[in-house]
Amino acid sequence: MIPVRCFSCGKVIASSWDEYKRRTKDGEDPAQVMDDLGITRYCCRRILLSHVELVDTLAPYQ
Protein backbone atom coordinates (compact mmCIF):
# COMPACT_ATOMS: atom_id res chain seq x y z
CA MET A 1 0.00 0.00 0.00
CA ILE A 2 1.48 3.28 -1.13
CA PRO A 3 1.42 6.09 1.45
CA VAL A 4 -1.26 8.69 0.76
CA ARG A 5 1.08 11.60 1.44
CA CYS A 6 4.82 12.10 1.28
CA PHE A 7 6.40 11.60 4.69
CA SER A 8 8.61 14.69 4.36
CA CYS A 9 6.62 17.40 2.59
CA GLY A 10 3.02 16.17 2.86
CA LYS A 11 2.21 16.25 -0.87
CA VAL A 12 -0.48 13.80 -1.98
CA ILE A 13 1.24 11.09 -4.04
CA ALA A 14 -1.04 8.05 -3.82
CA SER A 15 -3.25 9.29 -6.65
CA SER A 16 -0.29 9.07 -9.04
CA TRP A 17 0.75 5.53 -8.15
CA ASP A 18 -1.50 3.59 -10.55
CA GLU A 19 -0.51 5.65 -13.59
CA TYR A 20 3.17 5.57 -12.59
CA LYS A 21 3.09 1.79 -12.22
CA ARG A 22 1.26 1.30 -15.53
CA ARG A 23 3.51 3.59 -17.54
CA THR A 24 6.77 2.21 -16.14
CA LYS A 25 5.56 -1.33 -16.77
CA ASP A 26 4.97 -0.34 -20.41
CA GLY A 27 8.64 0.61 -20.65
CA GLU A 28 8.66 4.38 -20.10
CA ASP A 29 11.49 6.04 -18.22
CA PRO A 30 10.51 6.42 -14.52
CA ALA A 31 12.07 9.89 -14.31
CA GLN A 32 10.06 11.14 -17.29
CA VAL A 33 6.84 9.63 -15.91
CA MET A 34 7.32 11.37 -12.56
CA ASP A 35 8.04 14.67 -14.32
CA ASP A 36 4.82 14.30 -16.34
CA LEU A 37 2.83 13.54 -13.18
CA GLY A 38 4.21 16.62 -11.42
CA ILE A 39 6.27 14.75 -8.86
CA THR A 40 9.42 16.87 -8.82
CA ARG A 41 10.63 16.82 -5.22
CA TYR A 42 13.26 14.28 -4.25
CA CYS A 43 11.36 13.18 -1.17
CA CYS A 44 8.25 12.29 -3.19
CA ARG A 45 10.24 10.62 -5.96
CA ARG A 46 12.01 8.48 -3.37
CA ILE A 47 8.73 7.04 -2.15
CA LEU A 48 7.55 6.07 -5.64
CA LEU A 49 10.90 4.61 -6.68
CA SER A 50 11.44 2.56 -3.56
CA HIS A 51 7.87 1.33 -3.00
CA VAL A 52 7.34 -2.46 -3.14
CA GLU A 53 3.83 -3.88 -3.06
CA LEU A 54 3.80 -6.61 -0.41
CA VAL A 55 0.05 -6.88 0.10
CA ASP A 56 -0.36 -9.80 -2.32
CA THR A 57 2.71 -11.54 -0.91
CA LEU A 58 1.67 -11.24 2.74
CA ALA A 59 -2.09 -11.79 2.36
CA PRO A 60 -1.96 -15.63 2.58
CA TYR A 61 -0.31 -15.41 6.01
CA GLN A 62 -3.12 -13.54 7.77
Secondary structure as the mmCIF struct_conf table of DSSP 4:
data_model
#
loop_
_struct_conf.conf_type_id
_struct_conf.id
_struct_conf.beg_label_comp_id
_struct_conf.beg_label_asym_id
_struct_conf.beg_label_seq_id
_struct_conf.end_label_comp_id
_struct_conf.end_label_asym_id
_struct_conf.end_label_seq_id
BEND BEND1 VAL A 4 VAL A 4
STRN STRN1 ARG A 5 ARG A 5
TURN_TY1_P TURN_TY1_P1 PHE A 7 CYS A 9
STRN STRN2 VAL A 12 VAL A 12
HELX_RH_3T_P HELX_RH_3T_P1 ALA A 14 SER A 16
HELX_RH_AL_P HELX_RH_AL_P1 TRP A 17 LYS A 25
TURN_TY1_P TURN_TY1_P2 ASP A 26 GLY A 27
HELX_RH_AL_P HELX_RH_AL_P2 PRO A 30 LEU A 37
TURN_TY1_P TURN_TY1_P3 GLY A 38 GLY A 38
BEND BEND2 ARG A 41 ARG A 41
HELX_RH_AL_P HELX_RH_AL_P3 TYR A 42 SER A 50
HELX_RH_AL_P HELX_RH_AL_P4 VAL A 55 LEU A 58
HELX_RH_3T_P HELX_RH_3T_P2 ALA A 59 TYR A 61
#
